[in-house]
């Protein structure tokens, strides 16, 4: 029976477009060379030990396991998912061929390649059950989600999603149990933000600004003329810069027209802050580069980082919107 895999789109989501445009998934570890002649984990382990004698046995086994899955366990007809964290969507496709070694060709810097037939429409992360979202949050580059195949098949068939809660994925046993804790936590925080009332999200953004030392208040739920929050360095609003804030809790990326309209609300004495959980298109970022106004664009990941950084200084009323607790884990 075909299996179900996740292959990460690079270290920072940078391979989403090449994956789609070239109809592939790819991984790094290029120093191992062509793996077509290998047959087992031990074969790849010998190559890895030659390339990285300084790495620990645990780290080596972790990496070798992922490379072995990609080169030898994945097969024609298997389902593969990759995550676009900028819009919180999974691209899903079917493997259409065997492992290939493409040095200097295809996806730059990622020479281990498998061809994929991608489906036209991605699937939003919020479509999946909490259990599956947790499983998909694994820090590994290549891992199996076969335990959730029924739910994924249901989603692909456009039927009502089912709730899944299977045993822990065996792949996690090969990874450092502490690795990926932060990335999993960030995704859980993102899930909370994605389901938050838009006005509550504005309140949370204002609360974060207050925790940073600003006086910040929402403009109200009526006509805001493109400004949701105003903030000042002092309580009376005499000091500059005045900060105007636009807040969008949405799945889609903000386009250039929205950014251009917001820039139009700013005077030369004002600074703009745009917060969009859906991120920004390339053209929207270009609008920021072209303007002579002071404007900062925050996407979902950057806002989550800001929230965590200043969380202890946020008032308890607004901490309750995103309840977090501090944990201590070994640094090594």
N, C-alpha and C positions, 0 to 999 in steps of 0.2 A: 504493500500500500504506500502511495506517495507520502512523504514526510513534510513537515512545516518548519521553516527556518526563518530566523531574523539575521540580516547582515547590516551592520551599522554603515551609514554613509560617511565614512571618514571620522576624523577626530572631532570635527566641529561642524558637522552637517554640510560640509563643503562639496560633497560628492552627489548630492541629490540630482542636480541638473545633468552631470555626466552620466549617472546611472540611467536616467530616463532617456537622454538623447542617444546614447550608444547601446541601449537595450542590454545592460549588463548589471551585475554586481561584482565588486572587486575588493580585495584586501591587500594590505601591505606585506611586511616581512619579506621584502624583495631580496634581502641578503641571503635567503635560503636558496635562491635560484629556482630553476624549473623543477617542479615536483612530479612531473609525469612519470619519472622513472621510479618513484617511491611507491611502496605498497603498504607500509604499516606505520604506526606511531613511532616505532623505534627507528625506522629509516629517517623520519623527519627529525626525531630527537637528536640523532647523530649530527645532522646538518645544523641544527640549532646550537648544539653544544660547541661545535666548531666556530660558529659565528659569534656566540655570546658566552664565552666560558666564565664571565664574571657574574652571571645571573644565578640566583638561587634555584634549587631543585623545584620548589613550589612554583616560582614564576615561569620556569621553563616548561613544566608540565601544563600549566594554564595556557600558555601561548601555543604549545605544540598541539594540544587538544583542539583548539580552535582552527588551526591551519589544517589539521588532519580532517576535520569535519568538512571544511570547504573543499579540499582537494579530492576526498575519497568517500565521504558519507553522503554528501548531497548528490542528487541524481536527477536525470531528465524527468520532468513531470512534477517534481516537488514544488510546493508553494513557497514563495520567499516574500518577506516583508522588509521594508526599510522605512525609517522614520524621518520625517521632515519636521524638526522641532520648531522651525520658524512659524509654521502654521498649525502644528499639532495634528498632523495627518500621517497616516501610513500608506505608502505606495505598495501595492500587492501585485505579484506577477507569478509566472510559472517558469521554472528552469527549462531551457530548450536545448541543452547540449552539455557536453562534458567540460571538465576543467581545462583551462587554456593558460599558457604562459605567454604574456605579451609585454616583454620589456621594451620600453621606449615607444609604446604604441597604446592607443586606447586611453584609459583613465590615467592621467599623469601621476606618477609616484605609487601606483597600485597595480602591480603587474600580474597578480594572480586573479584570473577573471573567469566568470561563468556567464553565458548568454541567458537573457531573460526576456520573456514576452510580458510586458507590463500591461495591466488593465488600464482602461482610459481614466477612470475616476478613482482618486484616493479615498480612504476611509478615515473619518475623523476619530481621534483618540477617544472621545467621549462616547462613541458608539459601543465600545467594549465594556465588559464587566470590570469591576474593581480588581478581581482576582487576575484577570488577563492583563490589565494595565500594569499591575505589579510585576507580573512575569515578564512583560515586555520591557520593563525598566532595568533589566539585567545590564551590568556594565560590560559584559562580554561583547566582542565584535561579531562573533558568529555563535549562535546558540539555537537550540531546538525549542519550539513551543507546541510539540505534538500533543501534549496533555490538553491543549485547548483547541484541537482541530475541529471538534464539533461546533464550538462557538464561532470559529472563523468561517467554517462552511455555512453556518446559518446567516452570518453577516453578508457573505458573498452572494447568498441566494435571495437577499432582500427580505428575509423573514424577520420576525421579531427576535432580537438578541436573547440568548439564554444566559442564565447565571451559572458561572463555572467556579468550582472551588476544589480542584484536584490536589493531589499530593505535590510537594515541592518538586520542581524540575531537577532531575538528576544532574543536569549540566552545572547547576550552582555549586555542587559539591567539589568541583574541580577548581573553583575560583576562590580567592581570598574572601572569607565570609564577611569581612569588614569593608571590602572594596565596593564602590558603587552606592554606599549609604547616602551620600550627599546627593547624587543624581536622582536616586529614587525619591528622596525627600523633596527635591525641587519639583519633580513631576507631580507629587501629591499636592504640593502647594499650588501648582498650576491648575490642577483639577478643581481645587476649591475656588480659585479666582474665576475659572471658566464658568462656574455655576453660581457665582455671586450676583446679586441684584446690581444693575449698573449704577444706581445711586449710592448703594453701599460701597461699591468699588471706588467711587469718587471720594466718599468719606474716608476710606482707607488711604488713598493717595494723599489726601489732606493731612491725615494723621501722621503719615510718614514724614511729610515736610515739617510738621510741627516738632516731631522727634529730632529733626536735624537743626532746630533752633529758629525756624521761621514762624511767623504768624500767618496761618493759612486757613481759609474758609471757603466753602462752596458758595457759588453765586446763586444757588437756588435751582428749583426744578422747573422754572418757567423758561422764558426766552433768555438764553445766556449769550447770544451773539457770538457763538463759537468759543466761549471761555467758560470752563466748568469750575475753576478754582482760581482765586487770586492769593498771592503770598507776598509778604514783606519781611525785610530783616528786623523791623522793629514793630512794636505793638500798635503804634499809631499810624503806621504807613507813610511816615515822612522820609525814611531812608530809601535809597535806591540800591539795587535795582528792584523795581516791581516785577514780580513773576506772574505771568498769565499761563494757566495750565489747561490743556484740553485732554480729556480722558476718554478712551474708547476700549470697552471690554467686548472684543469681537474675535471671530475666527479668521476673517480675511485680512490680508495686509492692507494698510492704508495706502492710497494712491497719491499721485502728485497734486491733484485738484484739492483734496482735503488739506494737505500741508500748505498749499499756496493760499487757500482761504484763511487758514489760521495765521499765517505770516501777515496777512492783510490787517489783522486786528492789533498788531504790535506797533507801537511808536518807537522812536530811536532810544527812548529812555527805558524801554521795557524789555524784559527777557522772556522768551517762550519756552515752555516745557510741554512736549507732547508724549503721552503715555498710551501705547497701543499694545494690547496683548496679542494681536495678530501680526505684529511686526510691520515692516514697510517695504514697498516695492522699490526697485532700483531707481525709478523715476522720482519717487518721493524723496529718497536720499539725495538725489541730484538737486531738488528744490532747496533743500537745506544748504547744500554747498554753494548754490548761486546767490542766496540772499545775503544782504549786508546786515540783517538783523541777527541778534544773538538767539539761537534756537538749539535746544537739545532734544533728541528723539530717544525715548526709552522703549525698548521692546519688553516682552514678557520676562525673558531671562534676566535682563538688567534690572527690572523692577523687583523681581524675586530676590536678587542679590542685595538690592537696597533695603528691602523689607527685612531680610535677615540681619543685615549689618546694624540696623537701628532698632530692631525689635524690642530690646530691653527698655528703650526710652519711649515707646508708644504707650499711650494711656490704656488701662485695662479694658475699657469699653470697646476700643477698636482692636486690641489684641484678640478679643473674642471672635472677630470676623475670621481670623486665621489662627486658631489655637496652635501654638508651637511649644515644645519643651526642649530644654538643653539636655544633651546626653554627653557622656564622656567615654571615649574609646581609646585604646592604646594607639600611640602615634606610629608605632612600628608593627 
